[in-house]
């Protein structure tokens, strides 16, 4: 045949060129040009792998490839070629790869016409390149009610001849899930080549339109029968593959009847299988038998046709299952030994295939069950093939790694690229130990990267189940478990244990360092106290001397008073210095406190102070003594950073902090105070340590100033921080919560107010000298005073006064009484009998929390020792003038 236009010029073609090597992903197969192949499949994914390799093989040979498909797109084909590193130019892909839908090719107008479809093939072959044309198409629409579908077998006859004469290589795709078994048998007749169950073979069922005869003439001449015997093995091989491909008992039964009637030409038969209605019920008894049998009951039973005369019965069964029977007329088989042997062998193959389907379904059910169980866990299954290097993960583990099933190909290279670099050697060591039989399992923990780049901790355990003849493992199978949360929890716990141990060590060290520091400071404190005691003692002696001579000693007594107040201030500083002290707060505005502290701290130094203090600063609730100490420490540091002189800038402003402000402060209103110097700055490596207790870079520094400042600000619900750059100075900043209370300035006078006289006052303190002096002072002010040495006595006196209708107006109570009832417990008992009792608490322990929250314990006011008599009198007057709100 000569073609002027088309894929192959026959005048120039040698006979040896009429063959082509095809690669179906099943091994290379030499076939004649124009081969028409039937691909029977059940699994679309496996089918597409074969078709993609068929397409790639044609493109690499320079052929035009036409793919008629609804399950593949051109983009999917190009992605697969790229993934497999099959390099074909973009121009060739654009020109030689044609992808169409099944509708556009077979039934664009809603019906199927063999003539119109063949006309399209003629145009395609005329337009195809000289190198050749190969075609593959899905025919899933055949099972629909499409008009013209009944003419498909007629079309296949026409197409088979056309493709053969035009040297077009074709693969037709048929999904056995949707085709009737008998229809499938007719389709298989039309194709000289067959791909079934992953095998490509010459089709023993092929009905040659040229010979106009079937491949197996069972009722012909002796020569033909000899040929049939030689091909019987091919037939059995083909039906084995087809039976394994057919998905259900229904499809296998339909195919069996089609084989019996159209291939083996047995006209009279009855197939009895569970759940299947044969096309040829022989008697009413068969219907009754069918109704009694359960679809999945594979137990042996008695068919009513077994013992009928003139019938041959073949049991379709295996050692474990009885599926049913095939009943044939004796005349059909007993006179033909070859036919009888084929039927017998086929029935055995059918039984084995049915049993395989049951086993496969059981296995699939188990796999589904395992998959369902695994999906609720953080585990997955894996398998590694030593021969191919292929690594397989189940769907659940791919999900854990954030991949879709089948999205990528897993192998050692992927593992090496995604395992943590520090852990790859751990995996190799675990594998070596297992292969050398040092361990029972290949057991290892490592980190692996997910698709999004996150690291997950994995516990992997595997074991070999199959070995080669040298007892070397062929595959490793095992489980992976995502232990990220476990490792994070363990690491957090270990870190917490370490941190706890570190904190304990630091606490012990802090305690020792405080003791050491207090020992260091003891000399200086003793010096200061000795000086003050000397002032007090010498002036008291001088006053006593003057008074004995009738001279005025007021000046000397005032000096004693000043010395005592300085000693009290030194005591408070020492308490705050050692423990921070619970702040005894009062509402203030920081202007005057900042200025007074700065002027005092830098007096006599070559430091200039610049203030930036706006008049609208919010008020704050602070312990003024402690905040003054903090400011004093910061200003002292500023001076030490620039001993030759310079400028210290002190500023303050209102600031609203949002949530997540980075300082772990509650959102709200704050006053920010900043102290900026022009000193040498703080090295970056020291910035994180300067608030640590006893950290200092100064030869004479104790390292407690900033540490005590840190605890004081923390106890105020604030924050202290620093920013610094070497050579450019430092900025210390403080945040203090603003107060909702309004600041009320105190009156400037210190004169005694005597308008409140004749009040009954109960004074409880364990120090008799203090009781005597306070009592004498209050009585001098016109009040009646009764004393108590401890709480029980005070409660008794208060009770008696109420019984005598002469209750006390004010109670002054010492908070702590060694060996007796203290002020807190005594106040509780007094308030229980008189909720309106007015009690002032007094203590020498300024860091006691009762002083900071005295209202919560029922006290009206607080006064810390040592105190002046004028201050005590002011407290009494204030308490007497206020009404309790509870």
ZAZA-910874 format. One record per residue (C-alpha): z, x, y; residue in three letters. Coordinates in steps of 0.2 Angstrom, whole numbers, padded with zeros to 4 digits, always signed. Last residue first. Example, Ala and Ser with C-alpha at 12.3 -4.5 7.8 and 13.67 -1.06 7.14 Angstrom:
% residues 2
+0036+0068-0005SER/+0039+0062-0022ALA/
% end
This chain:
% residues 886
+0532-0086+0247UNK/+0526-0083+0265UNK/+0543-0075+0270UNK/+0547-0078+0288UNK/+0547-0063+0300UNK/+0560-0059+0314UNK/+0573-0052+0302UNK/+0561-0041+0293UNK/+0555-0033+0310UNK/+0573-0031+0316UNK/+0578-0022+0300UNK/+0563-0011+0300UNK/+0566-0006+0318UNK/+0584-0002+0314UNK/+0579+0009+0299UNK/+0566+0019+0311UNK/+0580+0021+0324UNK/+0592+0028+0310UNK/+0579+0041+0306UNK/+0572+0042+0288UNK/+0573+0055+0274UNK/+0569+0046+0264UNK/+0555+0032+0263UNK/+0557+0015+0271UNK/+0549+0000+0263UNK/+0547-0019+0268UNK/+0549-0036+0263UNK/+0552-0032+0244UNK/+0548-0045+0231UNK/+0540-0033+0218UNK/+0522-0037+0223UNK/+0527-0034+0241UNK/+0532-0016+0237UNK/+0515-0011+0231UNK/+0514+0007+0237UNK/+0533+0009+0236UNK/+0534+0002+0219UNK/+0521+0014+0214UNK/+0534+0029+0216UNK/+0525+0043+0224UNK/+0537+0044+0239UNK/+0552+0047+0228UNK/+0566+0048+0241UNK/+0568+0029+0240UNK/+0572+0014+0251UNK/+0568-0004+0248UNK/+0571-0017+0261UNK/+0576-0035+0255UNK/+0575-0051+0263UNK/+0581-0065+0251UNK/+0571-0081+0252UNK/+0570-0082+0233UNK/+0589-0083+0231UNK/+0596-0083+0214UNK/+0580-0076+0205UNK/+0578-0065+0221UNK/+0594-0057+0218UNK/+0591-0053+0200UNK/+0574-0046+0204UNK/+0581-0035+0218UNK/+0593-0028+0206UNK/+0580-0023+0194UNK/+0569-0015+0207UNK/+0584-0007+0216UNK/+0591+0003+0202UNK/+0604-0002+0189UNK/+0615+0014+0185UNK/+0614+0031+0177UNK/+0604+0039+0191UNK/+0601+0025+0204UNK/+0582+0024+0210UNK/+0575+0011+0222UNK/+0589+0012+0235UNK/+0592-0005+0242UNK/+0594-0012+0260UNK/+0598-0031+0259UNK/+0596-0041+0275UNK/+0604-0058+0281UNK/+0618-0058+0268UNK/+0625-0075+0263UNK/+0642-0081+0270UNK/+0643-0098+0262UNK/+0658-0091+0251UNK/+0647-0094+0235UNK/+0632-0085+0243UNK/+0643-0070+0248UNK/+0650-0069+0230UNK/+0632-0069+0223UNK/+0627-0055+0235UNK/+0642-0045+0231UNK/+0639-0046+0212UNK/+0621-0041+0214UNK/+0625-0026+0224UNK/+0639-0021+0211UNK/+0626-0022+0197UNK/+0613-0012+0207UNK/+0623+0004+0212UNK/+0635+0011+0224UNK/+0637-0005+0235UNK/+0642-0006+0253UNK/+0646-0020+0265UNK/+0640-0020+0283UNK/+0643-0032+0298UNK/+0631-0029+0312UNK/+0635-0024+0330UNK/+0624-0009+0333UNK/+0639+0002+0330UNK/+0641-0007+0313UNK/+0623-0002+0309UNK/+0627+0017+0314UNK/+0644+0017+0304UNK/+0636+0009+0289UNK/+0621+0022+0290UNK/+0633+0037+0291UNK/+0644+0031+0277UNK/+0630+0026+0265UNK/+0622+0042+0267UNK/+0638+0052+0264UNK/+0641+0040+0249UNK/+0624+0044+0240UNK/+0622+0031+0227UNK/+0614+0018+0239UNK/+0616-0001+0241UNK/+0618-0008+0259UNK/+0621-0027+0261UNK/+0619-0032+0279UNK/+0627-0047+0288UNK/+0620-0049+0305UNK/+0631-0049+0321UNK/+0618-0042+0332UNK/+0599-0043+0335UNK/+0596-0040+0353UNK/+0601-0022+0351UNK/+0584-0014+0350UNK/+0587+0005+0349UNK/+0575+0015+0360UNK/+0560+0023+0351UNK/+0547+0015+0363UNK/+0528+0017+0359UNK/+0526+0000+0352UNK/+0515+0000+0336UNK/+0497-0003+0337UNK/+0490-0018+0326UNK/+0475-0015+0316UNK/+0468-0031+0309UNK/+0467-0033+0290UNK/+0450-0034+0281UNK/+0451-0015+0277UNK/+0437-0002+0276UNK/+0436+0008+0260UNK/+0437+0027+0263UNK/+0422+0038+0261UNK/+0425+0057+0264UNK/+0412+0070+0268UNK/+0413+0089+0268UNK/+0398+0098+0276UNK/+0396+0116+0274UNK/+0388+0131+0283UNK/+0371+0138+0285UNK/+0372+0155+0277UNK/+0373+0149+0259UNK/+0369+0130+0259UNK/+0382+0117+0257UNK/+0385+0098+0253UNK/+0402+0092+0249UNK/+0410+0077+0242UNK/+0425+0066+0243UNK/+0426+0048+0237UNK/+0437+0033+0240UNK/+0449+0021+0231UNK/+0464+0028+0240UNK/+0470+0036+0224UNK/+0453+0045+0223UNK/+0455+0051+0241UNK/+0473+0058+0237UNK/+0466+0065+0220UNK/+0452+0075+0228UNK/+0463+0081+0243UNK/+0475+0088+0230UNK/+0461+0098+0222UNK/+0454+0103+0239UNK/+0471+0111+0243UNK/+0476+0117+0226UNK/+0466+0133+0224UNK/+0481+0144+0228UNK/+0471+0155+0241UNK/+0477+0172+0246UNK/+0462+0182+0239UNK/+0450+0168+0242UNK/+0437+0162+0229UNK/+0447+0148+0223UNK/+0448+0136+0208UNK/+0466+0131+0205UNK/+0463+0113+0202UNK/+0444+0109+0201UNK/+0438+0102+0217UNK/+0428+0118+0221UNK/+0420+0118+0204UNK/+0403+0109+0205UNK/+0399+0118+0222UNK/+0402+0135+0214UNK/+0385+0139+0206UNK/+0377+0133+0222UNK/+0386+0146+0233UNK/+0396+0139+0247UNK/+0392+0141+0265UNK/+0396+0156+0277UNK/+0403+0146+0291UNK/+0396+0134+0304UNK/+0407+0120+0300UNK/+0404+0101+0297UNK/+0418+0089+0294UNK/+0412+0071+0290UNK/+0421+0055+0289UNK/+0413+0039+0282UNK/+0421+0022+0284UNK/+0417+0010+0270UNK/+0411-0008+0268UNK/+0405-0014+0251UNK/+0399-0009+0234UNK/+0412-0002+0222UNK/+0411+0017+0222UNK/+0404+0026+0207UNK/+0397+0039+0219UNK/+0379+0037+0214UNK/+0377+0021+0225UNK/+0373+0010+0210UNK/+0378-0006+0220UNK/+0375-0004+0239UNK/+0387+0005+0251UNK/+0389-0002+0269UNK/+0393+0012+0281UNK/+0404+0013+0297UNK/+0404+0030+0306UNK/+0414+0046+0308UNK/+0411+0063+0315UNK/+0420+0080+0316UNK/+0410+0095+0321UNK/+0418+0112+0319UNK/+0411+0125+0331UNK/+0413+0144+0329UNK/+0426+0158+0328UNK/+0427+0175+0320UNK/+0437+0167+0305UNK/+0422+0156+0301UNK/+0424+0150+0283UNK/+0443+0151+0284UNK/+0442+0140+0299UNK/+0432+0127+0290UNK/+0444+0128+0275UNK/+0459+0125+0286UNK/+0449+0110+0293UNK/+0446+0103+0276UNK/+0465+0105+0271UNK/+0471+0097+0287UNK/+0460+0082+0285UNK/+0467+0080+0267UNK/+0485+0082+0273UNK/+0482+0069+0287UNK/+0475+0058+0274UNK/+0491+0060+0264UNK/+0503+0057+0279UNK/+0493+0042+0285UNK/+0494+0033+0268UNK/+0479+0023+0271UNK/+0472+0005+0274UNK/+0456+0007+0285UNK/+0451-0001+0301UNK/+0432-0002+0305UNK/+0426+0011+0318UNK/+0420+0002+0334UNK/+0425+0015+0346UNK/+0412+0028+0339UNK/+0420+0045+0334UNK/+0408+0060+0337UNK/+0421+0074+0340UNK/+0417+0092+0344UNK/+0430+0105+0340UNK/+0430+0124+0346UNK/+0437+0136+0334UNK/+0445+0153+0340UNK/+0462+0148+0332UNK/+0478+0144+0342UNK/+0478+0126+0337UNK/+0466+0122+0323UNK/+0477+0111+0312UNK/+0487+0103+0326UNK/+0471+0098+0336UNK/+0462+0093+0321UNK/+0477+0082+0314UNK/+0479+0073+0331UNK/+0461+0070+0333UNK/+0458+0063+0316UNK/+0474+0052+0317UNK/+0469+0046+0334UNK/+0452+0040+0329UNK/+0456+0034+0311UNK/+0460+0016+0314UNK/+0475+0010+0305UNK/+0482-0002+0292UNK/+0496+0004+0282UNK/+0497+0012+0265UNK/+0511+0020+0254UNK/+0499+0031+0244UNK/+0505+0035+0226UNK/+0507+0053+0227UNK/+0494+0067+0224UNK/+0505+0075+0211UNK/+0510+0093+0217UNK/+0503+0093+0235UNK/+0508+0075+0238UNK/+0526+0079+0234UNK/+0526+0096+0243UNK/+0518+0087+0259UNK/+0532+0074+0258UNK/+0546+0088+0257UNK/+0538+0097+0272UNK/+0538+0082+0282UNK/+0557+0079+0278UNK/+0561+0096+0283UNK/+0552+0094+0299UNK/+0562+0078+0302UNK/+0578+0087+0299UNK/+0573+0102+0311UNK/+0569+0089+0325UNK/+0586+0080+0322UNK/+0596+0096+0323UNK/+0587+0101+0339UNK/+0592+0084+0346UNK/+0610+0088+0341UNK/+0609+0105+0350UNK/+0602+0096+0366UNK/+0616+0083+0365UNK/+0630+0095+0364UNK/+0638+0092+0381UNK/+0654+0103+0383UNK/+0672+0097+0379UNK/+0677+0114+0372UNK/+0678+0107+0354UNK/+0662+0098+0358UNK/+0653+0114+0362UNK/+0659+0123+0346UNK/+0654+0108+0336UNK/+0637+0107+0344UNK/+0635+0126+0341UNK/+0640+0124+0323UNK/+0627+0109+0321UNK/+0614+0120+0330UNK/+0617+0135+0318UNK/+0616+0123+0303UNK/+0601+0114+0307UNK/+0591+0129+0313UNK/+0597+0139+0298UNK/+0592+0124+0287UNK/+0575+0124+0295UNK/+0572+0143+0292UNK/+0579+0142+0274UNK/+0567+0127+0271UNK/+0552+0137+0277UNK/+0557+0153+0267UNK/+0560+0142+0252UNK/+0543+0134+0254UNK/+0535+0151+0255UNK/+0544+0158+0240UNK/+0542+0142+0230UNK/+0523+0143+0233UNK/+0520+0155+0220UNK/+0532+0146+0208UNK/+0523+0130+0213UNK/+0507+0138+0208UNK/+0513+0144+0192UNK/+0520+0126+0188UNK/+0504+0119+0194UNK/+0495+0131+0184UNK/+0505+0127+0168UNK/+0502+0109+0171UNK/+0484+0111+0174UNK/+0482+0122+0159UNK/+0490+0109+0149UNK/+0479+0096+0157UNK/+0464+0107+0155UNK/+0467+0109+0136UNK/+0470+0090+0134UNK/+0454+0087+0144UNK/+0445+0100+0133UNK/+0451+0092+0117UNK/+0446+0075+0124UNK/+0429+0082+0129UNK/+0427+0089+0112UNK/+0432+0073+0104UNK/+0421+0064+0116UNK/+0406+0075+0112UNK/+0409+0073+0094UNK/+0409+0054+0096UNK/+0394+0055+0107UNK/+0385+0065+0094UNK/+0390+0054+0080UNK/+0385+0038+0090UNK/+0368+0047+0095UNK/+0366+0052+0077UNK/+0370+0034+0070UNK/+0358+0026+0083UNK/+0344+0038+0079UNK/+0346+0036+0060UNK/+0329+0028+0057UNK/+0328+0029+0038UNK/+0313+0036+0028UNK/+0311+0032+0010UNK/+0303+0042-0004UNK/+0287+0046-0015UNK/+0281+0064-0018UNK/+0264+0065-0027UNK/+0256+0077-0039UNK/+0272+0086-0044UNK/+0269+0102-0055UNK/+0273+0101-0073UNK/+0258+0112-0078UNK/+0249+0097-0085UNK/+0251+0087-0069UNK/+0266+0078-0063UNK/+0270+0060-0057UNK/+0287+0053-0051UNK/+0291+0066-0038UNK/+0306+0062-0027UNK/+0309+0059-0008UNK/+0323+0057+0005UNK/+0320+0057+0023UNK/+0334+0054+0036UNK/+0325+0052+0053UNK/+0331+0055+0071UNK/+0319+0047+0084UNK/+0311+0055+0099UNK/+0302+0045+0112UNK/+0284+0050+0116UNK/+0277+0032+0116UNK/+0269+0034+0099UNK/+0285+0040+0092UNK/+0290+0058+0090UNK/+0300+0064+0075UNK/+0318+0072+0074UNK/+0324+0079+0057UNK/+0336+0075+0043UNK/+0331+0082+0025UNK/+0332+0077+0007UNK/+0319+0082-0006UNK/+0329+0076-0020UNK/+0339+0083-0035UNK/+0340+0100-0027UNK/+0338+0118-0032UNK/+0323+0112-0043UNK/+0311+0125-0035UNK/+0300+0111-0029UNK/+0316+0103-0021UNK/+0322+0119-0012UNK/+0304+0122-0006UNK/+0303+0104+0001UNK/+0320+0105+0010UNK/+0315+0122+0017UNK/+0299+0115+0024UNK/+0307+0100+0032UNK/+0320+0111+0040UNK/+0306+0123+0046UNK/+0298+0108+0055UNK/+0315+0104+0064UNK/+0315+0115+0079UNK/+0298+0110+0084UNK/+0302+0092+0083UNK/+0290+0083+0071UNK/+0274+0076+0080UNK/+0261+0090+0079UNK/+0267+0096+0062UNK/+0267+0078+0055UNK/+0250+0075+0061UNK/+0243+0091+0054UNK/+0252+0087+0037UNK/+0243+0070+0036UNK/+0243+0052+0044UNK/+0227+0044+0049UNK/+0229+0032+0064UNK/+0230+0014+0068UNK/+0231+0009+0050UNK/+0246-0002+0052UNK/+0250-0003+0071UNK/+0260+0012+0078UNK/+0277+0011+0086UNK/+0285+0024+0075UNK/+0296+0010+0069UNK/+0281-0001+0066UNK/+0273+0013+0056UNK/+0289+0013+0046UNK/+0288-0006+0043UNK/+0269-0005+0038UNK/+0272+0007+0024UNK/+0269+0026+0027UNK/+0255+0037+0019UNK/+0253+0055+0020UNK/+0237+0063+0014UNK/+0237+0082+0010UNK/+0223+0078-0003UNK/+0230+0087-0019UNK/+0249+0086-0014UNK/+0248+0067-0010UNK/+0263+0062+0000UNK/+0271+0044+0000UNK/+0282+0035+0012UNK/+0293+0020+0013UNK/+0302+0013+0028UNK/+0319+0010+0034UNK/+0327+0002+0050UNK/+0330-0014+0041UNK/+0324-0032+0043UNK/+0306-0028+0040UNK/+0311-0019+0024UNK/+0317-0035+0016UNK/+0300-0044+0020UNK/+0291-0029+0014UNK/+0300-0028-0002UNK/+0297-0046-0005UNK/+0279-0045+0000UNK/+0278-0030-0012UNK/+0286-0039-0026UNK/+0274-0054-0023UNK/+0260-0042-0023UNK/+0266-0034-0039UNK/+0267-0051-0047UNK/+0250-0056-0041UNK/+0243-0040-0048UNK/+0252-0043-0065UNK/+0244-0060-0065UNK/+0227-0054-0060UNK/+0228-0040-0073UNK/+0232-0054-0086UNK/+0217-0063-0080UNK/+0206-0048-0081UNK/+0212-0043-0098UNK/+0208-0061-0104UNK/+0191-0060-0097UNK/+0188-0043-0105UNK/+0193-0050-0121UNK/+0181-0066-0119UNK/+0167-0054-0114UNK/+0169-0044-0130UNK/+0169-0060-0141UNK/+0154-0067-0131UNK/+0144-0050-0132UNK/+0148-0049-0151UNK/+0142-0067-0154UNK/+0126-0064-0144UNK/+0122-0048-0154UNK/+0126-0057-0170UNK/+0114-0072-0166UNK/+0114-0086-0179UNK/+0133-0088-0177UNK/+0132-0090-0158UNK/+0123-0106-0152UNK/+0123-0115-0169UNK/+0141-0114-0170UNK/+0143-0124-0154UNK/+0155-0115-0142UNK/+0173-0118-0137UNK/+0181-0105-0126UNK/+0200-0106-0126UNK/+0216-0105-0115UNK/+0226-0092-0105UNK/+0238-0086-0119UNK/+0249-0072-0112UNK/+0259-0057-0118UNK/+0249-0049-0131UNK/+0232-0055-0123UNK/+0224-0072-0124UNK/+0207-0081-0122UNK/+0206-0089-0139UNK/+0188-0090-0145UNK/+0183-0107-0154UNK/+0167-0110-0164UNK/+0162-0128-0166UNK/+0153-0137-0180UNK/+0168-0145-0187UNK/+0183-0148-0175UNK/+0198-0138-0178UNK/+0200-0130-0161UNK/+0194-0145-0151UNK/+0212-0153-0148UNK/+0218-0136-0140UNK/+0235-0131-0147UNK/+0246-0121-0135UNK/+0252-0104-0132UNK/+0262-0101-0117UNK/+0253-0096-0100UNK/+0261-0110-0090UNK/+0255-0107-0072UNK/+0243-0122-0070UNK/+0254-0133-0081UNK/+0246-0141-0096UNK/+0248-0160-0100UNK/+0233-0166-0089UNK/+0221-0154-0096UNK/+0226-0159-0114UNK/+0223-0178-0109UNK/+0206-0173-0101UNK/+0201-0163-0117UNK/+0206-0178-0128UNK/+0193-0188-0118UNK/+0180-0177-0126UNK/+0168-0163-0123UNK/+0172-0159-0105UNK/+0157-0150-0098UNK/+0160-0143-0080UNK/+0177-0137-0084UNK/+0191-0142-0074UNK/+0202-0126-0071UNK/+0221-0127-0068UNK/+0225-0119-0085UNK/+0209-0114-0094UNK/+0198-0123-0107UNK/+0180-0118-0106UNK/+0168-0129-0115UNK/+0151-0124-0121UNK/+0133-0131-0125UNK/+0118-0122-0117UNK/+0122-0104-0120UNK/+0108-0095-0111UNK/+0118-0078-0111UNK/+0113-0075-0093UNK/+0111-0092-0085UNK/+0123-0103-0095UNK/+0136-0092-0102UNK/+0136-0081-0086UNK/+0138-0096-0074UNK/+0152-0103-0085UNK/+0161-0086-0084UNK/+0158-0085-0065UNK/+0166-0102-0063UNK/+0181-0097-0074UNK/+0183-0081-0064UNK/+0182-0090-0047UNK/+0195-0103-0053UNK/+0207-0090-0060UNK/+0207-0081-0043UNK/+0201-0066-0034UNK/+0185-0061-0042UNK/+0184-0042-0040UNK/+0191-0038-0057UNK/+0179-0050-0065UNK/+0165-0042-0056UNK/+0170-0025-0062UNK/+0172-0029-0080UNK/+0156-0040-0079UNK/+0146-0024-0074UNK/+0153-0013-0087UNK/+0150-0027-0100UNK/+0132-0028-0095UNK/+0129-0009-0095UNK/+0136-0009-0112UNK/+0124-0022-0118UNK/+0109-0012-0111UNK/+0105-0003-0127UNK/+0107-0019-0137UNK/+0095-0029-0125UNK/+0082-0015-0128UNK/+0083-0018-0147UNK/+0082-0037-0144UNK/+0066-0034-0134UNK/+0058-0025-0148UNK/+0064-0039-0160UNK/+0055-0052-0150UNK/+0064-0065-0140UNK/+0080-0075-0140UNK/+0092-0064-0132UNK/+0080-0059-0118UNK/+0093-0049-0107UNK/+0085-0043-0090UNK/+0078-0060-0086UNK/+0059-0063-0084UNK/+0046-0065-0071UNK/+0041-0047-0073UNK/+0038-0045-0054UNK/+0051-0057-0049UNK/+0064-0046-0058UNK/+0080-0055-0062UNK/+0093-0042-0061UNK/+0108-0046-0072UNK/+0110-0028-0078UNK/+0111-0022-0060UNK/+0110-0003-0059UNK/+0127+0003-0054UNK/+0138+0007-0039UNK/+0157+0006-0042UNK/+0171+0002-0030UNK/+0175-0015-0039UNK/+0157-0020-0038UNK/+0142-0012-0030UNK/+0126-0019-0038UNK/+0108-0013-0038UNK/+0092-0023-0043UNK/+0098-0038-0033UNK/+0092-0056-0035UNK/+0102-0060-0051UNK/+0118-0056-0042UNK/+0115-0071-0031UNK/+0113-0083-0046UNK/+0130-0076-0053UNK/+0138-0078-0036UNK/+0133-0097-0035UNK/+0141-0099-0052UNK/+0157-0091-0046UNK/+0158-0102-0031UNK/+0158-0091-0015UNK/+0172-0090-0002UNK/+0184-0077-0009UNK/+0170-0068-0018UNK/+0164-0061-0001UNK/+0146-0056-0002UNK/+0138-0042+0007UNK/+0119-0038+0006UNK/+0115-0019+0007UNK/+0097-0015+0011UNK/+0085+0000+0011UNK/+0068-0004+0018UNK/+0054+0004+0009UNK/+0042-0009+0015UNK/+0036-0015-0002UNK/+0054-0015-0009UNK/+0061-0024+0006UNK/+0047-0037+0005UNK/+0049-0041-0014UNK/+0068-0042-0013UNK/+0067-0053+0003UNK/+0056-0066-0004UNK/+0066-0068-0020UNK/+0082-0068-0009UNK/+0075-0082+0002UNK/+0073-0093-0013UNK/+0091-0090-0018UNK/+0096-0094+0000UNK/+0087-0111+0000UNK/+0103-0121-0002UNK/+0109-0114+0014UNK/+0095-0124+0023UNK/+0108-0134+0033UNK/+0124-0125+0035UNK/+0138-0134+0024UNK/+0147-0118+0023UNK/+0149-0106+0008UNK/+0133-0096+0013UNK/+0141-0092+0030UNK/+0149-0077+0022UNK/+0132-0068+0021UNK/+0136-0052+0029UNK/+0122-0040+0032UNK/+0116-0022+0030UNK/+0100-0014+0034UNK/+0091+0002+0033UNK/+0075+0007+0041UNK/+0065+0023+0040UNK/+0061+0040+0048UNK/+0045+0033+0055UNK/+0055+0023+0068UNK/+0057+0004+0066UNK/+0046-0008+0076UNK/+0035-0014+0062UNK/+0050-0015+0051UNK/+0060-0026+0064UNK/+0045-0038+0066UNK/+0043-0041+0048UNK/+0062-0044+0046UNK/+0062-0057+0060UNK/+0047-0066+0051UNK/+0058-0066+0035UNK/+0072-0075+0044UNK/+0059-0088+0051UNK/+0052-0091+0033UNK/+0069-0092+0024UNK/+0076-0105+0037UNK/+0094-0107+0040UNK/+0100-0120+0052UNK/+0110-0121+0068UNK/+0096-0114+0079UNK/+0102-0096+0078UNK/+0104-0097+0059UNK/+0101-0081+0050UNK/+0100-0067+0063UNK/+0109-0073+0079UNK/+0122-0082+0068UNK/+0126-0067+0057UNK/+0130-0057+0073UNK/+0120-0042+0078UNK/+0123-0024+0079UNK/+0108-0012+0081UNK/+0110+0007+0080UNK/+0094+0017+0082UNK/+0091+0017+0101UNK/+0108+0017+0109UNK/+0115+0028+0095UNK/+0101+0040+0096UNK/+0103+0041+0115UNK/+0122+0044+0113UNK/+0119+0058+0102UNK/+0126+0058+0084UNK/+0142+0068+0080UNK/+0152+0062+0065UNK/+0170+0068+0069UNK/+0177+0054+0058UNK/+0187+0047+0072UNK/+0171+0048+0083UNK/+0161+0038+0070UNK/+0175+0026+0068UNK/+0176+0023+0087UNK/+0157+0020+0087UNK/+0158+0007+0073UNK/+0172-0002+0082UNK/+0162-0002+0098UNK/+0147-0009+0089UNK/+0158-0023+0083UNK/+0163-0026+0065UNK/+0169-0042+0056UNK/+0155-0054+0061UNK/+0141-0043+0055UNK/+0122-0040+0054UNK/+0121-0021+0055UNK/+0103-0014+0058UNK/+0102+0005+0056UNK/+0086+0015+0062UNK/+0085+0030+0052UNK/+0088+0048+0059UNK/+0096+0054+0043UNK/+0113+0055+0052UNK/+0111+0037+0057UNK/+0107+0032+0039UNK/+0123+0041+0032UNK/+0134+0034+0046UNK/+0129+0016+0042UNK/+0132+0018+0024UNK/+0149+0026+0028UNK/+0153+0011+0039UNK/+0148-0001+0025UNK/+0159+0007+0012UNK/+0174+0008+0024UNK/+0170-0010+0029UNK/+0171-0016+0011UNK/+0189-0008+0009UNK/+0195-0018+0024UNK/+0186-0034+0019UNK/+0195-0035+0002UNK/+0187-0046-0011UNK/+0170-0038-0012UNK/+0153-0040-0020UNK/+0140-0028-0013UNK/+0122-0033-0019UNK/+0109-0019-0016UNK/+0090-0020-0012UNK/+0082-0003-0014UNK/+0067-0001-0003UNK/+0067+0018-0006UNK/+0072+0022-0024UNK/+0090+0027-0027UNK/+0099+0044-0029UNK/+0117+0041-0027UNK/+0130+0051-0017UNK/+0148+0048-0020UNK/+0157+0031-0017UNK/+0158+0032+0002UNK/+0142+0023+0001UNK/+0131+0039+0003UNK/+0113+0036-0001UNK/+0101+0049-0007UNK/+0083+0043-0006UNK/+0068+0042-0017UNK/+0050+0038-0013UNK/+0048+0055-0006UNK/+0044+0062-0024UNK/+0028+0051-0024UNK/+0022+0060-0008UNK/+0020+0051+0008UNK/+0006+0055+0021UNK/-0004+0040+0016UNK/+0011+0029+0014UNK/+0017+0031+0033UNK/+0035+0025+0032UNK/+0045+0016+0046UNK/+0031+0005+0052UNK/+0013+0004+0059UNK/-0003+0007+0050UNK/+0004+0002+0033UNK/-0005+0007+0017UNK/+0000+0000+0000UNK/
% end
